[in-house]
Amino acid sequence: MWSHLGILAHSTEGAALSFLSFCQEGFRRLGRHDHPDITLDYIPFGRSMPAWDAGDHDAVRRTLAVSAERLARAGAGFFICPDNTAHLALERPGDDLALPGLHIAEVLADQAARDGRTRVGVLGTSYTMDGPIYPRALAARGLAAELPDPEDRRTIHEIIFTELVNGVITDSSRRAYVRVIERLAERGCDAVALACTEIPILVTPADSPLPTLDSTRLLSAAAFDVATGDTPFPTWRGGPVGAEASA
């Protein structure tokens, strides 16, 4: 019996890509039109933006916890949150979430280690790039995290919030991201983490000067493995990450 996946959405385009990539994983592995059950719950992103702007991660966690509870009531057995920044809030101390879940940074860092990477450039929102999630997850596997310089971080963040979360894709923004990745390559990176779930919509592996670690599709593939029983069930229910968070 397959496990029912809950997608705890926090931004539109990333959640949509996660849903599609999970279904497509099923089509590849199980056959036409087949995949484990999925429920997606989405409290509009705009309701959390004042808390993000205020740095109130506890308030964001309370909103995400409502979605987790609704997913549990819908029959989901575990969750993924296809939003890297949201994990800053999910990691805040608090009551256990209603469901166990996979942690996106742990999934990506595991893949980087399997690929033999040593120094990974990290692209995402300013919250993610300035936060501890990826440096910690990569360091736990003996890998270094490299951030773009401050001006490049501003460019990346602005494009995410003015374009990508609204489904706007432009060649000029793609070129801007490629230039940032080129500079990371010059600084010794051997891969780049697309650590905002919207970035893979803009930058494909063919575009990137470095091998990409696509947080969206990696998370969906890891969720598929759990749902079909190919990997163990997660035990992390929010809060600070320990050994139990590894996917």
N, C-alpha and C positions, 0 to 999 in steps of 0.2 A: 504494500500500500504506500503510495507516494504521500509526502507531507505537503500540506497546504502552505504556500508562501504568502506572507503579508508584506506589501511594499508600503513603507512608512514614508510618504512623499513630503518633501519640504520645498521643492522648486519644480516648476512645471516641466521644462524641457528635459532635465535630467531624469525625472521620474518616468516620463514618457519613453525615453530611450532605454531605461532599465526594463520597463515592462516589455517593450518590443524585443530587446535582446534576450530576455529570459524565454519568451515564446519561441524565438528563432532558434535558441539552443535546443528546445524540445523538438522542433521540426528536423533539425540536423541529427539528433541522437535517437529520437523515438519514432519518427515517421511523420507523415503529412498531418498537420493540424493538431498534433498531440503535444501536451506538456502538463506538468502538475498544476493543480488548481492555484489560482492567484486572486488575492483581494488587494486593492489599492485604496488607501485612505489618505486624503489630502485636505488639511486645514489650510486655507489660502496663505501663501507666503507673506503677503502684505500685512497680515495680522501680527506677524512676528517681527517685522522690520523695526518698529520703534524700540523693541527690546534689544535687537542687535545693535542699533545705533547707540543705545544707552549702555551697552556692555552687560546687559542683564541676562546672562546665560541661564540662570535658574528659571526665569519666566519662560524662555524658549523651551526649556526642558519640560515644564508643566504642559505646554501646548502639545509637544511631541508625545508626552505620556498619554494624553487623551486619544491620539491616533492609535497608539499601541494598544490601548484598552479596547477600542472599537475593532481593531483587527483581531484581537483575541476573541471577542464576542462573535465575530464573523466566521470563526473556525480556523483561523491561521494558527499554525504550530510554531512558527518562528518568523522573524522579520529581517528585512534589510532596509536601510535608509540611504537611498541614492542621492546623498547630499553630503559632501565632505565637511563643509562648515558646520552643519548640524551636529556633527560628532563632538564639537566643542561643548555643546549643551548636553548632549546625551551622556558625556563623561562626568558631568557634575554629580556630586553626591546627592543621594535622594533615595526614595523608595524604589525597590526593584520595579522595572517595567513589567507590564503584563505578559510579555513574551521574551524569550531569549532571542538574541540577534547576532548576526555577523557584523564585525567592525570593518568599515571600508579600508581604513589605513592598514590594518593588520593583513587584510587580504592582498592589498597591493604590495606591501613590503614582503610578504611571503613569495609572491611571484618574482619580485626583483631579486631576491636571494636565490630562487631556483634558476633564474636566468644568469646567475653569476655576475650581477652588477656590483659595482663598488662605490660609485658616486652618482646620486640621482638628483637631477634638477627637479624642483617642485613648483608647479604652476597652479594657481587657484585664486580664490578671493583673498583680499588682504587679511581677513580674519584667519584663513587657513595658513597662508604663507607666514604670517607673523606668529602663529600659534605653535603649540608643542607637539601636535599629533604626529606629523610626519617625521620630524627629527627623532622623536622617541621611538616610533615604530621601526624606522630604518636602523637606528643605532642598536636596537635590541637584536638585530640580525647582523651586526658588524658592518653596516653600510653607512655612508655619509649622505647627508641631505645638503643640497646646495640651493640657495635662493637667488633669484634674479636681483639686480641692483635696485635701489629704491625707485628710480624713475620707471624702470621696466615693471616693477610691481604695481605701480599706479596705473600704467597702461593696461596691464592684464586685468586688474580689478575693474577698471572703468568699462572695458569692453564686455566683461561678464554681465555687469549690471545694467548697462545701457542697451546692449544688443542681445547677448546669448540667452539670458533668461527670458527674453521676449521673442525668441525664435528668429532673430535677425542675424543673417550670415552675410558678411561682405568680404570681398577679396582683399581690401585694404587691411582689415583686421587680421585676416589669415597671414598676410605678409608681415604684419607687426609681430604676431606670435612667432613666426618662423625666425625673425631676426633675434628675438629674445632667446629662442632655443639655440641658435647659432652661437650666441655669446656664452651660453651655458656650456656648450661643447668646447669652446675655446678655453674655458676654465677647468676642463678635465672631466666633465660629466660623461658617463657612458650610457645614460638613459634619461628620459624625462617623464615624470609622473604628471599625467593630466588629472590633477587632483581637484578638479571641479567637474561635476558630472555633465556639464554643458560643453566643455572644451572639445571632447571628441566629435561633436557635431561640426566644429569649425576646422580642427586640425586632424587630418587622417595620417596613418603611418606613412603614406606616400608623400605627404607634405613635409614631414618632420626631418630635420637634419640628424636627429638622434632616434634610436628605438624608443617607442612610446609604451608607457604603462597606463592603459586606459582604465581608470578607476570604475567607470560605469559598467563596462562589459566584463571586467574581471569580477566585480561583485555579483553580477547576474549569473555568471558561470559558476562561481562558488556557491551561490544559492541553489542553482540547479543540482549541483552535486549533493548538497544536503537534502534537498527535496526528494531525490531519487535514492537516497540511502548510500551513496557512494563515499561520502565523508561523514564524520560524526556530527551529531546535532550540536549547535552552539550552546554555551552556558552563560555568556555575558548578558546581563539584563540592565545595562546602563551603569553609570558610575565609573570611577577610575579604572583604567585598564590594567589587568593583571594577566597571568598566564592563561586564565580561562578565556580571554578574548581572542586568542589566536584561532584563525580559521583552519 
